[in-house]
């Protein structure tokens, strides 16, 4: 685990994260996000000052935000018709989405 | 009431409208004409609507007229409802206020929209919001900001700012919003209307475009508690298409509220001490203290209660919500739907990157980046892991509080509506303003914003009532008792 108290969000970190997130940033964006992410992460690092290490969830512990009824019977249902599935595509042909060549 | 041009439903409640339509005292066409005219004249000034089409309204009322004649059971017959534009509608665009979904037409209705149509409601339009529901001021919309009807130089709150502003201005008696960290309650408070964020799982999220799935919840805006109950009764029902939807029958709160006894004897209300700290406007503090005295005079017991971990809710929320957002919004790649770049790019990855760069606004990109960082190798345990541990601590602290009291009470926001542009360039300050509402979403609890006063600039103030899981009935009963007690003394309308 990284030592977060020493975290510096530099430009290369912003560019790396943007690439992971599939975002093409301008140099202005990089500078903006470097400043904002640094401020927010510095603030959020307060959680690392707290002793939460011993906080493990008891097996019986379940809160309102945790789903209880995830399982259901498996039934076949109608799926989206191809023309509807393609309705919002910018580029399509027949029953296919058009994308740039993936394999050279 | 006769069906003449004199018909004027301004400020009529949803319950009254439905009754008049069912009894035939009001023609659907007269009702629609009133709201169409009002929307044409006021909505552009507030920028509250993203989509509004008179033809759609007219075709809905023509079908509805036949259903009314046939004597169908229509609890919301003819009630105009506005829907936040991150909730799917099969016959209207659903944009999430984003360039990414500018031309998106859903292929189906959200569960809540299905339920409203079945109940006889008219879907009157789609309302503006912060892009993908990410924001607290409605300034992050690719359609421009929404203006607060009480002061057009101020924000209506966010992210459901369009719905809140429209209900306050009577462009519809009720509206739907979504609440991931306070996005119903805070705009309800800023616009002086009632806003209910139900228990997580009480209302299906099927057809709600995801921001942070473990926190998102659809809820209601209304100008009265009874109207809140009416809409909640219609939309709160089990839906197998949302795996987090709770099983159980419809709550039928409206009937139980009709038999409300006066007084609140024996009700234990806890004042959340952490949310009355420094940074709270004196006008907000004073209005809420007045409301506490009203509750006391009605027989409620008042206790100070501590929920200590709430002071860490901003950190926990903004790591968990953004982590989930980074995964949920990965689907917008320009291929199957949504904006695709027109740049001449040859690689698939470049299609993704340029489409997302052009399609998303700055705040959305920031949250995707923050969430991607929090989930990345080397930082996961330190950020996302810690945030989820804190989330459980917050839920535990709420549980402990509810051992002592039945309902918790706090401000909805530390201030009244702030000026447009005041915080938009300082995201951290904007996030810190959400301190009063975030813990409720982290714990999955129901909560409600209840209008309780005005500051010296005539800006509305809201108090927040928080309940145990699935205690919507108790929350609405408490709110209704207060509404009945203060009566018309707090009823004002924005001058538009």
Interface residues (C-beta under 8 A of the other chain):
Chain A: X1 X2 X4 X9 X13 X14 X17 X18 X19 X20 X21 X22 X23 X24 X25 X29 X32 X33 X36 X37 X39 X40 X41 X43 X44 X46 X47 X48 X50 X52 X55 X57 X61 X63 X64 X65 X66 X67 X68 X69 X70 X72 X80 X84 X85 X87 X88 X89 X90 X91 X97 X99 X100 X101 X102
Chain B: X103 X104 X105 X107 X199 X200 X201 X214 X215 X240 X243 X244 X246 X247 X312 X314 X315 X316 X318 X319 X326 X330 X333 X334 X335 X336 X337 X338 X339 X340 X345 X346 X347 X348 X349 X350 X351 X352 X353 X354 X356 X357 X360 X362 X365 X366 X368 X369 X370 X372 X373 X376 X378 X379 X381 X382 X383 X386 X387 X389 X390 X391 X392 X393 X395 X399 X427 X428 X431 X441 X442 X443 X444 X445 X469
